[in-house]
Amino acid sequence: MKGYNLNPVEKEFSWGKMNVINIGESGRGRFQETVPFHCPLTTNNFGITETKSGKPKIVTGKNEDNGGWLAYLSGEGCYTRGTYGSIYIEPKYIDYVEVIAKGYGAYGDAGRIGIWHEFLCKVSEGIFLKVRPAGGSSKIESYWLYFDTDKVHRVEKKDMAIFCEQMEVEQPPEEFKSLVALEDIDFYLSRKEAEEKEKQESKWGEEITVTFTLTKEFEKTLREEKNIYPEFPLEFWIKNLIAEKYGEVIQ
């Protein structure tokens, strides 16, 4: 993978020094994840492997794996009370971004003034990500990053239409309600899964209801074949049949 905005620093540990990339901040109201940077500073071909403890580390990539990007993304902006900074993506492109590590920084001694999120991500080529810097639009406007084949373009909102026309790509929506913050991807996917499950269960329930309605004319034949007494509710018999087959009673 090619690298975007990867700026390792030398960090001193009790046992020695190591080049790392810090995601987020350390301290009260903050969270930092440190990712080891085990490759030459001059390289632009990166890979991700795991440490012995299962944490990610950055290594030199293989030549045949130089597609896509390894990107450090930050929503840091400026000191503003109640501010929130992060990175956003269209829901339909969630599968084209993989969050490797994440953390967050904050303003104020206890981190209660405002926060911003940071990420180390794998990003496929041809993807837009929206950066919303902390501070609010009145101080710092949001902008887009477009991950092209050999370059990451920063695109301002006012230039988006002409950029998309020039690059012959679909223009993404500007409204945040149409986007998903990277820190919320897992929640978004679990919610979609639950909605889909609920939809399927609802569909199954509708089919059962329709079946009961359509079998009225067939009731007499069914009672004769199954030896069901006239005073015995047919609906109750069908529910028990379903319960016997699927392990639960349909309400």
ZADO-1210 file (C-alpha; in nm, 4 decimals, padded with zeros to 6 digits):
<atoms>
<atom x="00.0000" y="00.0000" z="00.0000" code="MET" pos="1"/>
<atom x="00.1041" y="00.3565" z="-00.0601" code="LYS" pos="2"/>
<atom x="00.1285" y="00.5850" z="00.2402" code="GLY" pos="3"/>
<atom x="-00.0689" y="00.9009" z="00.3139" code="TYR" pos="4"/>
<atom x="00.0157" y="01.1376" z="00.5991" code="ASN" pos="5"/>
<atom x="00.2338" y="00.8806" z="00.7782" code="LEU" pos="6"/>
<atom x="00.4748" y="01.0721" z="00.9999" code="ASN" pos="7"/>
<atom x="00.6426" y="00.8381" z="01.2482" code="PRO" pos="8"/>
<atom x="00.8077" y="00.9743" z="01.5610" code="VAL" pos="9"/>
<atom x="01.0743" y="00.8218" z="01.7810" code="GLU" pos="10"/>
<atom x="00.9254" y="00.7126" z="02.1112" code="LYS" pos="11"/>
<atom x="01.1291" y="00.6171" z="02.4143" code="GLU" pos="12"/>
<atom x="01.0285" y="00.3151" z="02.6200" code="PHE" pos="13"/>
<atom x="01.1824" y="00.1711" z="02.9373" code="SER" pos="14"/>
<atom x="01.3676" y="-00.0821" z="02.7231" code="TRP" pos="15"/>
<atom x="01.4740" y="00.1451" z="02.4355" code="GLY" pos="16"/>
<atom x="01.3558" y="00.3593" z="02.1436" code="LYS" pos="17"/>
<atom x="01.1304" y="00.2789" z="01.8492" code="MET" pos="18"/>
<atom x="00.9688" y="00.4609" z="01.5571" code="ASN" pos="19"/>
<atom x="00.5921" y="00.4655" z="01.6008" code="VAL" pos="20"/>
<atom x="00.2783" y="00.6381" z="01.4825" code="ILE" pos="21"/>
<atom x="00.0583" y="00.7642" z="01.7647" code="ASN" pos="22"/>
<atom x="-00.3148" y="00.7566" z="01.7007" code="ILE" pos="23"/>
<atom x="-00.4950" y="00.9956" z="01.9366" code="GLY" pos="24"/>
<atom x="-00.3578" y="01.1474" z="02.2551" code="GLU" pos="25"/>
<atom x="-00.2712" y="01.0171" z="02.6002" code="SER" pos="26"/>
<atom x="-00.4119" y="01.1717" z="02.9169" code="GLY" pos="27"/>
<atom x="-00.7442" y="01.2389" z="03.0877" code="ARG" pos="28"/>
<atom x="-01.0424" y="01.2214" z="02.8563" code="GLY" pos="29"/>
<atom x="-00.8224" y="01.0950" z="02.5759" code="ARG" pos="30"/>
<atom x="-00.7167" y="00.7635" z="02.4235" code="PHE" pos="31"/>
<atom x="-00.3999" y="00.6826" z="02.2332" code="GLN" pos="32"/>
<atom x="-00.3007" y="00.3733" z="02.0394" code="GLU" pos="33"/>
<atom x="00.0664" y="00.3396" z="01.9468" code="THR" pos="34"/>
<atom x="00.1465" y="00.1514" z="01.6255" code="VAL" pos="35"/>
<atom x="00.5092" y="00.0355" z="01.5723" code="PRO" pos="36"/>
<atom x="00.6660" y="00.1602" z="01.2484" code="PHE" pos="37"/>
<atom x="00.9075" y="-00.1134" z="01.1376" code="HIS" pos="38"/>
<atom x="01.0187" y="00.0020" z="00.7940" code="CYS" pos="39"/>
<atom x="01.2618" y="00.2548" z="00.6404" code="PRO" pos="40"/>
<atom x="01.1550" y="00.6191" z="00.6622" code="LEU" pos="41"/>
<atom x="01.2131" y="00.6564" z="00.2879" code="THR" pos="42"/>
<atom x="00.9785" y="00.3787" z="00.1755" code="THR" pos="43"/>
<atom x="00.6359" y="00.4347" z="00.0232" code="ASN" pos="44"/>
<atom x="00.5196" y="00.0753" z="00.0146" code="ASN" pos="45"/>
<atom x="00.3605" y="-00.0355" z="00.3396" code="PHE" pos="46"/>
<atom x="00.2044" y="-00.3443" z="00.4848" code="GLY" pos="47"/>
<atom x="00.0285" y="-00.4333" z="00.8096" code="ILE" pos="48"/>
<atom x="00.1146" y="-00.7326" z="01.0248" code="THR" pos="49"/>
<atom x="00.0621" y="-00.8122" z="01.3926" code="GLU" pos="50"/>
<atom x="00.2862" y="-00.8019" z="01.6959" code="THR" pos="51"/>
<atom x="00.3140" y="-01.1080" z="01.9201" code="LYS" pos="52"/>
<atom x="00.0339" y="-00.9648" z="02.1318" code="SER" pos="53"/>
<atom x="-00.1944" y="-00.9304" z="01.8284" code="GLY" pos="54"/>
<atom x="-00.1618" y="-00.5526" z="01.7871" code="LYS" pos="55"/>
<atom x="-00.1042" y="-00.3960" z="01.4430" code="PRO" pos="56"/>
<atom x="00.2399" y="-00.2872" z="01.3247" code="LYS" pos="57"/>
<atom x="00.3535" y="-00.1198" z="01.0043" code="ILE" pos="58"/>
<atom x="00.6130" y="-00.3008" z="00.7923" code="VAL" pos="59"/>
<atom x="00.7532" y="-00.2704" z="00.4421" code="THR" pos="60"/>
<atom x="00.4994" y="-00.3955" z="00.1905" code="GLY" pos="61"/>
<atom x="00.5550" y="-00.6377" z="-00.0915" code="LYS" pos="62"/>
<atom x="00.5809" y="-00.4943" z="-00.4437" code="ASN" pos="63"/>
<atom x="00.2833" y="-00.6954" z="-00.5643" code="GLU" pos="64"/>
<atom x="00.0680" y="-00.5542" z="-00.2817" code="ASP" pos="65"/>
<atom x="00.1155" y="-00.1851" z="-00.3629" code="ASN" pos="66"/>
<atom x="-00.2529" y="-00.1171" z="-00.4325" code="GLY" pos="67"/>
<atom x="-00.4603" y="00.1060" z="-00.2081" code="GLY" pos="68"/>
<atom x="-00.3451" y="00.3349" z="00.0703" code="TRP" pos="69"/>
<atom x="-00.2383" y="00.3195" z="00.4325" code="LEU" pos="70"/>
<atom x="-00.3579" y="00.6523" z="00.5703" code="ALA" pos="71"/>
<atom x="-00.3338" y="00.8451" z="00.8956" code="TYR" pos="72"/>
<atom x="-00.6522" y="01.0525" z="00.9272" code="LEU" pos="73"/>
<atom x="-00.7277" y="01.3109" z="01.1926" code="SER" pos="74"/>
<atom x="-01.0215" y="01.5333" z="01.2830" code="GLY" pos="75"/>
<atom x="-00.8021" y="01.7690" z="01.4868" code="GLU" pos="76"/>
<atom x="-00.8889" y="02.1337" z="01.4410" code="GLY" pos="77"/>
<atom x="-00.8927" y="02.4210" z="01.6874" code="CYS" pos="78"/>
<atom x="-00.9925" y="02.4802" z="02.0488" code="TYR" pos="79"/>
<atom x="-01.3684" y="02.5296" z="02.0662" code="THR" pos="80"/>
<atom x="-01.6122" y="02.4361" z="02.3417" code="ARG" pos="81"/>
<atom x="-01.8430" y="02.1493" z="02.2458" code="GLY" pos="82"/>
<atom x="-01.6546" y="02.0768" z="01.9250" code="THR" pos="83"/>
<atom x="-01.6316" y="01.7375" z="01.7548" code="TYR" pos="84"/>
<atom x="-01.3977" y="01.6319" z="01.4761" code="GLY" pos="85"/>
<atom x="-01.3963" y="01.3085" z="01.2776" code="SER" pos="86"/>
<atom x="-01.3776" y="01.1351" z="00.9381" code="ILE" pos="87"/>
<atom x="-01.6848" y="01.0270" z="00.7402" code="TYR" pos="88"/>
<atom x="-01.7679" y="00.7924" z="00.4530" code="ILE" pos="89"/>
<atom x="-02.0699" y="00.7060" z="00.2412" code="GLU" pos="90"/>
<atom x="-02.2351" y="00.3904" z="00.3797" code="PRO" pos="91"/>
<atom x="-02.2144" y="00.2086" z="00.0460" code="LYS" pos="92"/>
<atom x="-01.8331" y="00.2316" z="00.0544" code="TYR" pos="93"/>
<atom x="-01.7803" y="00.1073" z="00.4104" code="ILE" pos="94"/>
<atom x="-01.6331" y="-00.2217" z="00.2856" code="ASP" pos="95"/>
<atom x="-01.3572" y="-00.0279" z="00.1057" code="TYR" pos="96"/>
<atom x="-01.2128" y="00.1142" z="00.4285" code="VAL" pos="97"/>
<atom x="-01.0600" y="-00.0887" z="00.7110" code="GLU" pos="98"/>
<atom x="-00.9813" y="00.0799" z="01.0421" code="VAL" pos="99"/>
<atom x="-00.6503" y="-00.0608" z="01.1699" code="ILE" pos="100"/>
<atom x="-00.6172" y="00.1551" z="01.4821" code="ALA" pos="101"/>
<atom x="-00.8104" y="00.4444" z="01.6341" code="LYS" pos="102"/>
<atom x="-00.7859" y="00.6925" z="01.9166" code="GLY" pos="103"/>
<atom x="-00.9039" y="01.0390" z="02.0097" code="TYR" pos="104"/>
<atom x="-00.7676" y="01.3656" z="02.1352" code="GLY" pos="105"/>
<atom x="-00.9401" y="01.6376" z="02.3344" code="ALA" pos="106"/>
<atom x="-00.9315" y="01.9994" z="02.4469" code="TYR" pos="107"/>
<atom x="-00.9205" y="02.1015" z="02.8126" code="GLY" pos="108"/>
<atom x="-00.7271" y="01.9517" z="03.1035" code="ASP" pos="109"/>
<atom x="-00.9920" y="01.6828" z="03.1584" code="ALA" pos="110"/>
<atom x="-01.0777" y="01.6502" z="02.7901" code="GLY" pos="111"/>
<atom x="-01.4239" y="01.7965" z="02.8345" code="ARG" pos="112"/>
<atom x="-01.4075" y="02.1002" z="02.6051" code="ILE" pos="113"/>
<atom x="-01.4230" y="01.9082" z="02.2792" code="GLY" pos="114"/>
<atom x="-01.2816" y="01.5992" z="02.1100" code="ILE" pos="115"/>
<atom x="-01.1529" y="01.4767" z="01.7750" code="TRP" pos="116"/>
<atom x="-01.1009" y="01.1243" z="01.6408" code="HIS" pos="117"/>
<atom x="-00.7953" y="00.9848" z="01.4643" code="GLU" pos="118"/>
<atom x="-00.7518" y="00.6678" z="01.2586" code="PHE" pos="119"/>
<atom x="-00.4973" y="00.4517" z="01.0835" code="LEU" pos="120"/>
<atom x="-00.6847" y="00.3007" z="00.7895" code="CYS" pos="121"/>
<atom x="-00.6506" y="00.0919" z="00.4800" code="LYS" pos="122"/>
<atom x="-00.8315" y="00.2810" z="00.2037" code="VAL" pos="123"/>
<atom x="-00.9077" y="00.1478" z="-00.1433" code="SER" pos="124"/>
<atom x="-00.8415" y="00.3591" z="-00.4495" code="GLU" pos="125"/>
<atom x="-01.1330" y="00.5630" z="-00.5842" code="GLY" pos="126"/>
<atom x="-01.2809" y="00.6419" z="-00.2412" code="ILE" pos="127"/>
<atom x="-01.3930" y="00.9764" z="-00.0941" code="PHE" pos="128"/>
<atom x="-01.3559" y="01.0466" z="00.2786" code="LEU" pos="129"/>
<atom x="-01.4894" y="01.3629" z="00.4391" code="LYS" pos="130"/>
<atom x="-01.2804" y="01.5344" z="00.7053" code="VAL" pos="131"/>
<atom x="-01.4679" y="01.7372" z="00.9652" code="ARG" pos="132"/>
<atom x="-01.2050" y="01.9237" z="01.1711" code="PRO" pos="133"/>
<atom x="-01.2884" y="02.0082" z="01.5315" code="ALA" pos="134"/>
<atom x="-01.3788" y="02.3728" z="01.5764" code="GLY" pos="135"/>
<atom x="-01.6988" y="02.4026" z="01.3765" code="GLY" pos="136"/>
<atom x="-01.7637" y="02.5181" z="01.0205" code="SER" pos="137"/>
<atom x="-01.7468" y="02.8846" z="01.1216" code="SER" pos="138"/>
<atom x="-01.3766" y="02.8373" z="01.2044" code="LYS" pos="139"/>
<atom x="-01.2599" y="02.5459" z="00.9904" code="ILE" pos="140"/>
<atom x="-01.4614" y="02.4139" z="00.6970" code="GLU" pos="141"/>
<atom x="-01.4938" y="02.0457" z="00.6253" code="SER" pos="142"/>
<atom x="-01.3202" y="01.9098" z="00.3162" code="TYR" pos="143"/>
<atom x="-01.2884" y="01.5871" z="00.1196" code="TRP" pos="144"/>
<atom x="-00.9997" y="01.3525" z="00.0503" code="LEU" pos="145"/>
<atom x="-01.0106" y="01.1545" z="-00.2733" code="TYR" pos="146"/>
<atom x="-00.7807" y="00.8514" z="-00.2834" code="PHE" pos="147"/>
<atom x="-00.6712" y="00.8297" z="-00.6453" code="ASP" pos="148"/>
<atom x="-00.4363" y="00.5695" z="-00.7907" code="THR" pos="149"/>
<atom x="-00.1142" y="00.7599" z="-00.7231" code="ASP" pos="150"/>
<atom x="-00.2215" y="01.0677" z="-00.5254" code="LYS" pos="151"/>
<atom x="-00.4585" y="01.1759" z="-00.2489" code="VAL" pos="152"/>
<atom x="-00.6413" y="01.4940" z="-00.3513" code="HIS" pos="153"/>
<atom x="-00.7753" y="01.7413" z="-00.0978" code="ARG" pos="154"/>
<atom x="-01.1003" y="01.8840" z="-00.2362" code="VAL" pos="155"/>
<atom x="-01.2792" y="02.1837" z="-00.0886" code="GLU" pos="156"/>
<atom x="-01.6590" y="02.1905" z="-00.0870" code="LYS" pos="157"/>
<atom x="-01.6742" y="02.4761" z="-00.3390" code="LYS" pos="158"/>
<atom x="-01.4614" y="02.2779" z="-00.5859" code="ASP" pos="159"/>
<atom x="-01.6298" y="01.9389" z="-00.5494" code="MET" pos="160"/>
<atom x="-01.8608" y="01.9576" z="-00.8514" code="ALA" pos="161"/>
<atom x="-01.5883" y="02.0552" z="-01.0972" code="ILE" pos="162"/>
<atom x="-01.3451" y="01.8026" z="-00.9446" code="PHE" pos="163"/>
<atom x="-01.5916" y="01.5163" z="-00.9880" code="CYS" pos="164"/>
<atom x="-01.6635" y="01.6224" z="-01.3440" code="GLU" pos="165"/>
<atom x="-01.2922" y="01.6348" z="-01.4255" code="GLN" pos="166"/>
<atom x="-01.2227" y="01.2962" z="-01.2605" code="MET" pos="167"/>
<atom x="-01.5452" y="01.1438" z="-01.3979" code="GLU" pos="168"/>
<atom x="-01.6558" y="01.0181" z="-01.0566" code="VAL" pos="169"/>
<atom x="-01.9846" y="01.0343" z="-00.8676" code="GLU" pos="170"/>
<atom x="-02.0202" y="01.3340" z="-00.6375" code="GLN" pos="171"/>
<atom x="-02.0703" y="01.2310" z="-00.2731" code="PRO" pos="172"/>
<atom x="-02.3416" y="01.3854" z="-00.0536" code="PRO" pos="173"/>
<atom x="-02.2447" y="01.6793" z="00.1659" code="GLU" pos="174"/>
<atom x="-02.4985" y="01.6223" z="00.4444" code="GLU" pos="175"/>
<atom x="-02.3554" y="01.4434" z="00.7483" code="PHE" pos="176"/>
<atom x="-02.6863" y="01.2579" z="00.7931" code="LYS" pos="177"/>
<atom x="-02.6043" y="01.0736" z="00.4700" code="SER" pos="178"/>
<atom x="-02.2572" y="00.9710" z="00.5933" code="LEU" pos="179"/>
<atom x="-02.1141" y="00.7434" z="00.8622" code="VAL" pos="180"/>
<atom x="-01.8328" y="00.8450" z="01.0990" code="ALA" pos="181"/>
<atom x="-01.5493" y="00.5919" z="01.0966" code="LEU" pos="182"/>
<atom x="-01.5772" y="00.5404" z="01.4736" code="GLU" pos="183"/>
<atom x="-01.9441" y="00.4421" z="01.4243" code="ASP" pos="184"/>
<atom x="-01.8957" y="00.1814" z="01.1484" code="ILE" pos="185"/>
<atom x="-01.9376" y="-00.1202" z="01.3787" code="ASP" pos="186"/>
<atom x="-02.2539" y="00.0261" z="01.5314" code="PHE" pos="187"/>
<atom x="-02.3894" y="00.1115" z="01.1851" code="TYR" pos="188"/>
<atom x="-02.3300" y="-00.2419" z="01.0551" code="LEU" pos="189"/>
<atom x="-02.4858" y="-00.4060" z="01.3613" code="SER" pos="190"/>
<atom x="-02.7892" y="-00.1793" z="01.3310" code="ARG" pos="191"/>
<atom x="-02.8288" y="-00.2643" z="00.9617" code="LYS" pos="192"/>
<atom x="-02.8015" y="-00.6340" z="01.0445" code="GLU" pos="193"/>
<atom x="-03.0699" y="-00.5998" z="01.3108" code="ALA" pos="194"/>
<atom x="-03.2970" y="-00.4081" z="01.0728" code="GLU" pos="195"/>
<atom x="-03.2518" y="-00.6724" z="00.8049" code="GLU" pos="196"/>
<atom x="-03.3275" y="-00.9496" z="01.0525" code="LYS" pos="197"/>
<atom x="-03.6376" y="-00.7655" z="01.1702" code="GLU" pos="198"/>
<atom x="-03.7460" y="-00.7160" z="00.8103" code="LYS" pos="199"/>
<atom x="-03.7055" y="-01.0867" z="00.7365" code="GLN" pos="200"/>
<atom x="-03.8972" y="-01.1856" z="01.0495" code="GLU" pos="201"/>
<atom x="-04.1715" y="-00.9393" z="00.9621" code="SER" pos="202"/>
<atom x="-04.1881" y="-01.0806" z="00.6107" code="LYS" pos="203"/>
<atom x="-04.2151" y="-01.4336" z="00.7500" code="TRP" pos="204"/>
<atom x="-04.4949" y="-01.3248" z="00.9815" code="GLY" pos="205"/>
<atom x="-04.6867" y="-01.1671" z="00.6928" code="GLU" pos="206"/>
<atom x="-04.6576" y="-01.4868" z="00.4919" code="GLU" pos="207"/>
<atom x="-04.8012" y="-01.6883" z="00.7813" code="ILE" pos="208"/>
<atom x="-05.0936" y="-01.4486" z="00.8150" code="THR" pos="209"/>
<atom x="-05.1715" y="-01.4733" z="00.4444" code="VAL" pos="210"/>
<atom x="-05.1556" y="-01.8516" z="00.4640" code="THR" pos="211"/>
<atom x="-05.4193" y="-01.8589" z="00.7367" code="PHE" pos="212"/>
<atom x="-05.6467" y="-01.6444" z="00.5245" code="THR" pos="213"/>
<atom x="-05.6075" y="-01.8554" z="00.2112" code="LEU" pos="214"/>
<atom x="-05.6761" y="-02.1888" z="00.3834" code="THR" pos="215"/>
<atom x="-06.0333" y="-02.1114" z="00.4904" code="LYS" pos="216"/>
<atom x="-06.1883" y="-02.2965" z="00.1964" code="GLU" pos="217"/>
<atom x="-05.9431" y="-02.5776" z="00.2552" code="PHE" pos="218"/>
<atom x="-06.0354" y="-02.6088" z="00.6239" code="GLU" pos="219"/>
<atom x="-06.2928" y="-02.8837" z="00.5823" code="LYS" pos="220"/>
<atom x="-06.0595" y="-03.1039" z="00.3759" code="THR" pos="221"/>
<atom x="-05.7736" y="-03.0444" z="00.6160" code="LEU" pos="222"/>
<atom x="-05.9844" y="-03.1381" z="00.9194" code="ARG" pos="223"/>
<atom x="-06.0936" y="-03.4602" z="00.7521" code="GLU" pos="224"/>
<atom x="-05.7421" y="-03.5587" z="00.6456" code="GLU" pos="225"/>
<atom x="-05.5811" y="-03.4774" z="00.9831" code="LYS" pos="226"/>
<atom x="-05.8821" y="-03.5939" z="01.1866" code="ASN" pos="227"/>
<atom x="-05.9206" y="-03.2558" z="01.3556" code="ILE" pos="228"/>
<atom x="-06.2461" y="-03.2160" z="01.5487" code="TYR" pos="229"/>
<atom x="-06.4726" y="-02.9276" z="01.4347" code="PRO" pos="230"/>
<atom x="-06.4662" y="-02.7670" z="01.7805" code="GLU" pos="231"/>
<atom x="-06.0842" y="-02.7676" z="01.7847" code="PHE" pos="232"/>
<atom x="-05.9453" y="-02.4302" z="01.6572" code="PRO" pos="233"/>
<atom x="-05.7572" y="-02.4864" z="01.3332" code="LEU" pos="234"/>
<atom x="-05.5315" y="-02.1878" z="01.3992" code="GLU" pos="235"/>
<atom x="-05.4167" y="-02.3433" z="01.7255" code="PHE" pos="236"/>
<atom x="-05.3338" y="-02.6695" z="01.5476" code="TRP" pos="237"/>
<atom x="-05.1257" y="-02.4865" z="01.2832" code="ILE" pos="238"/>
<atom x="-04.9330" y="-02.2892" z="01.5475" code="LYS" pos="239"/>
<atom x="-04.8446" y="-02.6084" z="01.7285" code="ASN" pos="240"/>
<atom x="-04.7351" y="-02.7683" z="01.4021" code="LEU" pos="241"/>
<atom x="-04.5010" y="-02.4751" z="01.3377" code="ILE" pos="242"/>
<atom x="-04.3736" y="-02.4879" z="01.6958" code="ALA" pos="243"/>
<atom x="-04.2971" y="-02.8564" z="01.6594" code="GLU" pos="244"/>
<atom x="-04.1001" y="-02.7938" z="01.3393" code="LYS" pos="245"/>
<atom x="-03.9169" y="-02.4675" z="01.4271" code="TYR" pos="246"/>
<atom x="-03.8987" y="-02.4796" z="01.8054" code="GLY" pos="247"/>
<atom x="-04.1083" y="-02.1741" z="01.8843" code="GLU" pos="248"/>
<atom x="-04.4711" y="-02.0657" z="01.8837" code="VAL" pos="249"/>
<atom x="-04.5633" y="-01.8008" z="01.6278" code="ILE" pos="250"/>
<atom x="-04.7656" y="-01.5259" z="01.7923" code="GLN" pos="251"/>
</atoms>
